[in-house]
Amino acid sequence: MTTLSNQEKQLVGIQTCLEIVFPDEGSRPSFRLFNEWKARGYLPYHKVGKRVFMCPEQVRAALDKQFQIQVSN
């Protein structure tokens, strides 16, 4: 399994991106939910013909922007 820290900016398939961004299988969201986030526009992706590719670094940044809760003092 490849980790996000040693990934260069590269495009991978949806399932591979899901596995890279969420390496722990027990806490990983389902493929269906991940695809729903993509469909809602939460995650950036590239479509080449019928294939869909994602950059794990960009997906992680988008998840942080969309879902991270900022703590205020």
C-alpha positions as CSV (number, residue, x, y, z in Angstrom):
1,M,0.0,0.0,0.0
2,T,1.3,3.4,-0.9
3,T,1.0,6.3,1.5
4,L,0.2,9.9,0.8
5,S,3.5,11.2,2.1
6,N,5.6,9.6,-0.7
7,Q,3.1,10.3,-3.5
8,E,4.2,12.7,-6.2
9,K,1.4,14.6,-7.9
10,Q,0.0,11.9,-9.9
11,L,-3.4,10.8,-11.1
12,V,-4.9,7.5,-9.9
13,G,-8.2,5.8,-10.1
14,I,-11.0,6.4,-7.6
15,Q,-10.5,3.2,-5.6
16,T,-6.7,3.7,-5.4
17,C,-7.2,7.4,-4.3
18,L,-9.6,6.2,-1.6
19,E,-7.1,3.7,-0.3
20,I,-4.2,6.3,-0.3
21,V,-6.2,9.1,1.4
22,F,-7.7,6.7,3.9
23,P,-5.1,4.0,4.5
24,D,-6.9,2.4,7.5
25,E,-9.5,0.1,6.1
26,G,-11.6,0.1,9.3
27,S,-12.2,3.8,9.2
28,R,-12.3,4.3,5.4
29,P,-15.6,5.6,4.0
30,S,-17.3,3.4,1.5
31,F,-16.6,3.6,-2.2
32,R,-20.2,4.7,-2.7
33,L,-19.9,7.6,-0.2
34,F,-16.6,8.7,-1.8
35,N,-18.2,8.7,-5.2
36,E,-21.1,10.7,-3.8
37,W,-18.7,13.3,-2.5
38,K,-17.2,13.5,-6.0
39,A,-20.7,13.8,-7.6
40,R,-21.6,16.7,-5.1
41,G,-18.4,18.6,-6.2
42,Y,-16.5,18.1,-2.9
43,L,-13.6,16.4,-4.6
44,P,-11.6,17.4,-7.7
45,Y,-11.2,14.9,-10.4
46,H,-10.2,14.6,-14.1
47,K,-12.3,12.8,-16.6
48,V,-10.5,11.3,-19.6
49,G,-13.0,9.6,-21.9
50,K,-15.1,7.4,-19.6
51,R,-12.3,7.1,-17.0
52,V,-12.1,9.2,-13.9
53,F,-8.8,10.0,-12.2
54,M,-8.0,11.8,-9.0
55,C,-4.9,13.4,-7.4
56,P,-4.6,12.1,-3.8
57,E,-3.0,15.4,-2.6
58,Q,-5.7,17.5,-4.1
59,V,-8.4,15.2,-2.7
60,R,-6.9,15.5,0.8
61,A,-6.8,19.3,0.5
62,A,-10.4,19.4,-0.6
63,L,-11.5,17.1,2.2
64,D,-9.7,19.4,4.7
65,K,-11.4,22.4,3.2
66,Q,-14.9,20.9,3.1
67,F,-15.0,18.9,6.3
68,Q,-12.4,20.2,8.8
69,I,-13.9,22.0,11.8
70,Q,-11.8,24.9,13.1
71,V,-11.5,25.2,16.8
72,S,-12.0,28.7,18.2
73,N,-10.7,29.8,21.6
